[in-house]
């Protein structure tokens, strides 16, 4: 098999890197390294929320609900992804945060892949 082909399982691979499957932070010699796009398989237990708001976002994002119920908060607007396939897209400069209203799986695609956005997660209920 070519070194430029990677085959994996999203749930298993996601568990190794906070959900991220592809982006600038992956091995630069592997096919999952990209400075153009980041892809995350997010598995979030009910009640989990982002540690803090993303401010001054420099990327565009697409988030697709695979299962569960996921609430996105934007300044002055709340969006709930409630049915499989529901999605939201937001552009550069849009502040946001989120909360899993049920056990949830979401696929997130962000572009470009920009270093410096890692935020520590807090355990649910804290």
N, C-alpha and C positions, 0 to 999 in steps of 0.2 A: 504494500500500500504506500502511496506517495506521502512524503512528509508534509505536503500541502493540503492534506485531507484530514479532517478531524471528525470522528463520529462519537457521539456521547449521548447521555441521557440527561435532560434538563434538570430534573430534580436532584440527581446525584452530583452533577457538576456544579449546580447552583449552591449547594451546601458547602462547597469548598471555598467560595469567594463572595459571601454575602449576596448571592443570587446572580452575580454578573457572569455571563457566558462569553462576552466579547467586548473588547475595548482597548484603549491605550495601555491599560494596566496589565494585560496578559503578556505572556512570554513573547518578546519581540521576534523570536525565530519561528513562532507557530502561526497557523492560519487564523487563530482567534484574536490575534493582535490587530487592532485597527485604531487609527487616529481619526477616522471618518465617522464612526458610529459606535454606540454602546448598546448592548442588549442584555436585559435582565429577566430572569425567571424568578419572580418574587412570590415567595410562599409566606403568608402572613397570618398568624393566629388571630382569632377574634380579639378585639381590643388593642391590638398593636397599633401604634401611631408613630409618625416620624418624630425624631427627637426634637427637631426645631424646623421652623420655616426655611425654605430655600429662598434666599434673597439675591437679587441681581443675577438671575439665571442667564447664562450665556448660550444655552442650547435650546433647540426645539425638541419636544418630546411627544411621543405617542404611547398611550397606555391602553391595553386591551384586557378586558376581564375574561379570564378563563373559567373561573368558578368562584362562588361566594358573593360578597357584597362589599364594595370598596368606595369610601367617600373621599373625594378630592376637595380641598378648600383652596380657593383663589380669593384675592382681595374682592370683597363684595359679592362673591358667588360660591355656592356649594353645588357640586356635581356628584351624583351617586351612580356608580356603575353597578347595576343590579341583575342584568340578564347576560348570559354568556354571549360574548361578542360585543357588548357595549364598549365604547372606547371614547377617549378624549384626546385631543391634540392641543398643545399650547406652545406658544412661541417664545423666543428670546425676550427676556425682561419681565416675564410673568412669574411673580412670586407664588409659592404654593406649599402645601403640606397635605398629609393624608392620614386616614384611619381605616383599619379593617373592621367593618361592622359585623362580619362573620368570618370564619376561617376562609381565607381567600388566596387565589392564585391569579397573578396578573403578569402579563408580558409587557415590558417597557422597552422602548427603542428611543434612544436619544442621539442627537447629532448636533455638532461634531463631538468627538470624544475629547473632553477637556480635563486635564489634571486639576486636582485641588478641590473636589467636591465631596469627598468622603465625610460623612457625618456619623458619629457613633449612635447606634440605636439604644434606646432604653427599654428594659423589659416592660411588658404590658402591666398596667396597674401602678406604675411608679410615677 
